[in-house]
């Protein structure tokens, strides 16, 4: 049995979408499978488009980890302005430590 954990995407219009995400699945995959607005995942998670940009809530940033050098470069070209806790959601995989994570979807 696959364990699921909660993740919440806060949208620019004030709505919030909370989903059960299987451990090991990327937050981009979960968002695109459930139609979370603003998370496109055009490249399918290969870190070549930055269309899954999210801003991790500050109290979750350390647990979500830091971007790799290549992810840092991709974050510099996001359509919405980069924030201190910006990440590509294709690079964040759900774990028990991330149960309850909160992400904001920047307005493009």
Buried (B, 14 or more C-beta within 10 A) or exposed (E): EEEBBBBBBBBEEEEEBEBEBEBEBBBBBBBBEEEBEBBBBEBEBEBEBBBBBBBBBEEBBEBBBEBEEEBEEBBEEBEBEBBEBBBBBBBBBBBEEBBEBBBBBBEE
